Structure formats: structure tokens, C-alpha cells
Amino acid sequence: MTTRPQEEHTIARVRRRRASLLALMLIVGLGLASWVTRTPAVRDAVDASTAQMGLILFGLSVGSMVGVLASGPLVARIGTRPIALTGIALVTVGVAVIALSTAVAAGVGVFVGLVLFGLGGGLGEIALNVEGAEVERLLGKPVLPLLHGFFSLGTVIGALAGIWLTAIEFPALWHLLIAVVAMLALFFWAVPGIPAGVGIANRNATARAAAGRKTSVWREPVVVLIGVVVLAMAFAEGAANDWLPLLIVDGHDADPVWGSLVYAGFAAMMTIGRFAGGPVVVRFGRQVVLRVSAIMAILGVVAVAFAPNIAVAMIAVVLWGLGASLGFPVAISAAGDNPDRSAERVSAVATSGYLAFLVGPPLLGFVGELWGLPNAMLIVAALLVVVAIATFRLPGQQPQTTEVDPVRE
């Protein structure tokens, strides 16, 4: 029989594991914001035209797509630990390569750095979502909102540091290398807390696959439903990340500074929503939280796009940010409820979300070019309406506490 000291020791290890996951997700947000805030300086350093910069930035999309598509099968084969740690290591190496390429004015090097960053981000974040869903089941309370909150916190910290260092004309090379040092420190602190063996397909599943009887998780109606929710909520988040400043500047004839401030407000609302999300989900349940989130995001998106003035748009961004904050992590949590093939389900629906991040920006840009960016935002609103309706069919149970396996832990 398990003794109380053993139980407390096991719970402490699960909490250490959760802290390690939070640190790894913080690294991704910190690295992304550090790079984004120095994009103009990097462009000037490599003397790239707008078209050339577009090709360089395409490296991030290429790497992300490869990482996202490869992560699920790799996790099922060798587990989350090697994939998550390799992914976050590649993110850190990518920022270092961008920094050094900036110093020698090598546009190709920046492209390679972004490929590495995207590849690492795709690999790492899928694996971290699988890990987060597992920790939720072990602790019996929401973890994924907080996990994604640390990504948002990383972007806020990185953005504030980047804005300040840019204002004082601190060299981009040294800024990015300082960020790399901070990322490495977090990485090496987190490594011991991530256990091996999580996410590997069990022997029964392997036997079924060998016998040709294994079916895709996408044939399960609930997985399809959750996948649609994740895709739509990720689309809403990605639309703000890519188009919100332009929507403010062009749609309201505002100064670019206002565009940056409104985006910073959106990022802050995302962070607040995710840090507060755990208790809210426990209190009201997933279905209600996702439904209210979708409605808030709909109101925010439409109001920002068609607001009569900048003041109304700034208020609407609060609704957009809070509404979009919990959709992705709460839906991922629902996918990980059932321990049987949990990793496959989480990986599948998370992949649909990251594909939305990649496909959404060019789609909205194409529609915006034809009919205007405010009208393009109606696509986002329409997808969120689908989410509000779909929540009536989503599983409503909360994560269940399961016995912690001391061997694996």
C-alpha cells in the first residue's frame, strides 16, 4: 500500500514536471517576441527588399509546417521527452543563427535560422500539449490554459524588452544573443523535470496496427468536433497576431504606434485570460467557457473591424483577446480526457490548430486584397459562430484524477 510520504513525493515530481513544461513554453514565446521586435533591424542588416524579406520569412512557415506534421508520429514512436526537448533546443539554436547571420549580413542564414525556429516550435509545442494533457489528468485540474499562458507571458516579456532595446538602439546581435542565454538557462533548468516514455503508443495499439485493425482518431466524431473548435479558435488568435496592427492603422487611419499599442493590449488580454482560465474552467465547465469565449471573440472581431473610431476598437480588442485566449488550450484538454490513445487525439487536434496558424494569414490576406481587410475578418467571425454552436456537443466532463505511475514518474 502506498504510504503518504511516497504520495507526497510523487505529487511533488508531477508539480516539478508541470513547472518544467511552463518554462519550456515560456522559451518559445520569449524567442518569438525577441525575433519579431528586431525584424526591422534584421532586414536593414541583411539589406533585404520587401520581396526578399517575404522569402526569408517563409522559412518560418516551412519549418513550422514540417515540425507540426512530423511531431505526432514521432511522439507516438519515441515519446514526448525527446521531441519536446529537441524542439525547444532547435528554437534556441534558431534565434542564435538569426543573431549571427545578422552580424555578417547573411540573408540566407536568417532564413535557415527561421526554418530551425519553426521546425523546433512545431515539434516542441505539439509534444508539450501532449505532456500538458497528461499532467492535467494526473493532477485532476486544468493545466493547459496556464501552459499557453506562459507562452503569452513570454511574448509579452520579449516584446517589452525588444521595444526598450530598440528605443535605446541596442544592437540586434547582442539583444538576440542575450535572449539565447536566457532561453538556455530556462532550458537546462527544465530538462530534469520531463519524464521519458510519455505519449508512446501502447503495445495493444501497436498490435492492432500490425493486424491492420487500427483506425485513425479522426474517424471519432468527438475528435472531429474538437478539431474544428481548435482550428477556429486558432484562426481567431492567428488573425490578431498577423493582421490586428494593420487593421487598426489602415482601417482607422491611425498612427502605427497605435497599431502596436492595440496589439500589445491584445497580447496582454490573452495572457490574463490564460492565467485566469484554470479556475474559470473548474467553476463553469468547458462547454460554457468555450461558448462564452466564442461569443466574446465574435463581438470583438466584428467591433474591431467595423468600429466607428479607435476608442471603440481598443475596447473591442479586450473582448477579442479574452475570447480567443482559452479556446485552444481548453479544447486540447478535452481531447486528452480519455487515457486510451490520448496522445494521438491531442496531437491530431493540436495539429489542426497549428495548421490554422499557417493557412490563416495568407487566406485573410488574399480575401482582404479583394474585398478589404475588415470584410476578411467576417471569415473569422463565421468560424467562431461554428464554435459557439459546436460547444453544445462537446464533452463537458472535467479532467479526472488518475493514479500516478511512480515508475514512469
Buried (B, 14 or more C-beta within 10 A) or exposed (E): EEEEEEEEEBBEBBBBBBBBBBBBBBBBBBBBBBBEBBBEBBBEBBEBEEEBBEEBBBBBBBBBBBBBBBBBEBBBEBBBBBBBBBBBBBBBBBBBBBBBBBBEBBBEBBBBBBBBBBBBBBBBBBBBBBBBBBBBBBBEBBBBBBBBBBBBBBBBBBBBBBEEBBEEEBBBBEBBBBBBEBBBEBBEEBBEBBBEEBBBBEEEBBEBEEEEEBEEBBEBEBBBBBBBBBBBBBBBBBBBBBBBBBBBBBBBEBEEEBBBBBBBBBBBBBBBBBBBBBEBBBEEBBBBBBBBBBBBBBBBBBBBBBBEEBEBBBBBBBBBBBBBBBBBBBBBBBBBBBEEBBBBBBBBBBBBBBBBBBBBBEBBBEBBEEEEBBEBBBBBBEBBEBBBEBBEEBBEEBBEEEEBEEEEB
